[in-house]
Amino acid sequence: MIAEMATENPTWGQERVAQELALKLGIYVSPRTVRAYWPEEPTGSGVRRTRSQHWRGFVRNHAQAILSCDFLWRSRRDFTCQYVLVVMEIGSRRIVHCNITAHPTATWTAQQLREAIDREQAFRSKRLR
């Protein structure tokens, strides 16, 4: 049935087929199960499917261009909270930006991210010279 649905509806992907099975027939399967029964491409069709890159490979290939951020809080001895924003470059695991505030606002957070990205762009342009 999965192969039939896939060939009759070539624009549908595995998720859509799984959703249609659940909606119309009440058969609940995951997209991975659909993939297991997905029809192979005919060899003479001239269509060549490329494999998508795995997440690990994507991160490895683009790690120098990916920043990660974490927004956390810490309790002080006087039981007040301090909020910490940390921005790190994935490739080198280098801390690009870090700042602390007692009262975070959207404006403050946006400014911190602007500063982190500006610093990172300056770092990249110096490295490329």
C-alpha positions in Angstrom: 0.0 0.0 0.0 2.9 2.4 0.8 4.6 1.7 -2.5 1.3 2.2 -4.3 0.7 5.6 -2.6 4.2 6.7 -3.3 4.0 5.9 -7.0 0.5 7.4 -7.4 1.5 10.6 -5.6 5.2 11.3 -6.6 5.2 14.7 -4.8 4.4 13.1 -1.4 7.2 12.4 1.0 7.4 9.8 3.7 5.8 12.1 6.3 2.9 12.8 4.0 2.3 9.1 3.3 2.4 8.4 7.0 -0.1 11.2 7.7 -2.5 10.0 4.9 -2.4 6.5 6.3 -3.4 7.7 9.7 -6.0 10.2 8.5 -7.8 8.1 5.9 -7.3 4.5 7.1 -6.5 4.9 10.8 -3.2 3.1 10.3 -0.6 4.8 12.5 3.0 4.4 11.3 6.1 6.5 11.6 7.8 8.1 8.6 10.7 5.7 9.3 8.4 2.7 8.8 7.2 4.2 5.6 10.8 4.7 4.5 11.4 0.9 5.0 8.7 0.1 2.5 9.4 3.0 0.1 9.8 1.9 -3.5 13.2 2.0 -5.1 13.8 4.4 -8.0 13.7 2.6 -11.3 17.2 2.3 -12.7 16.2 3.6 -16.2 14.2 6.6 -14.9 17.2 8.9 -15.2 16.3 10.4 -11.8 19.2 10.2 -9.4 18.4 10.7 -5.7 21.1 12.2 -3.6 21.4 11.2 0.0 20.9 14.0 2.4 23.7 14.9 4.7 23.4 13.5 8.2 23.3 16.0 11.1 26.8 15.0 12.3 28.3 15.6 8.9 26.5 18.9 8.6 27.9 20.1 11.9 31.4 18.9 11.1 31.3 20.7 7.7 29.9 23.9 9.0 31.2 24.0 12.6 33.3 27.1 12.1 30.2 29.1 11.0 27.8 27.9 13.8 27.3 29.7 17.0 25.5 28.2 20.0 24.0 30.1 22.9 22.7 29.2 26.3 20.6 31.4 28.6 20.8 30.3 32.2 20.4 31.6 35.7 22.4 31.3 38.9 21.5 32.0 42.5 23.7 34.2 44.6 24.4 33.9 48.3 21.8 36.6 49.0 19.2 34.5 47.1 18.9 36.9 44.2 19.0 35.5 40.7 21.6 36.5 38.0 20.9 35.6 34.4 23.8 34.5 32.2 24.0 34.5 28.4 26.8 32.5 26.9 27.6 32.4 23.1 30.0 29.7 21.9 31.5 28.9 18.5 30.9 25.2 17.8 34.0 24.5 15.8 36.6 25.7 18.3 34.3 25.5 21.4 35.5 29.0 22.1 33.4 31.4 24.2 32.6 34.3 21.9 30.5 36.3 24.3 29.3 36.1 27.9 27.3 38.6 30.0 25.3 38.7 33.2 22.3 40.7 34.3 19.9 40.8 37.2 17.0 41.9 35.0 17.0 40.5 31.4 14.8 42.1 28.8 14.2 41.4 25.2 16.2 44.5 24.3 19.1 43.4 26.5 19.2 39.9 25.0 19.0 41.3 21.4 21.9 43.6 22.1 24.0 40.8 23.6 23.4 38.7 20.5 24.2 41.7 18.2 27.5 42.1 20.1 28.4 38.4 19.9 27.7 38.3 16.1 29.6 41.5 15.5 32.6 40.2 17.4 32.4 36.9 15.5 32.3 38.6 12.1 35.3 40.8 13.1 37.1 37.6 14.2 36.4 35.9 10.9 37.5 38.8 8.7 40.8 39.0 10.6 41.4 35.3 10.3 40.7 35.4 6.5 43.3 38.1 5.8 
